[in-house]
Amino acid sequence: MDYVDINNVSIIKKGSQYISVSTGDIVFKDILSFTSPCSLEKYLKQWNATAGKGIYPYSHFTCIEDIENCIEFPSYESFFNQLKKV
């Protein structure tokens, strides 16, 4: 097993956003930083990706335990987004 030398880690940051983190031959890049600006939805469509953005009832659950104990699918109203008012 190979161990990562924490002294050999390279990090490129722009503001609070990590652009690239690398060590040795392993490189993690924020691909949206290397393409034209667009939303994740448009980026996936551009590459004919089968994955897509989902929706989540953020305001419905207040903690992980609420999610784990949920036995019924949340109501339509639970998906209202307080930030976007949608």
Secondary structure, DSSP 4 states (H G I P E B T S, - for coil): -----GGGEEEEEETTEEEEEEETTEEEE-GGGGS-S--HHHHHHHTT-S-------TTT-SSHHHHHH--SPPPGGGG--TTTT-
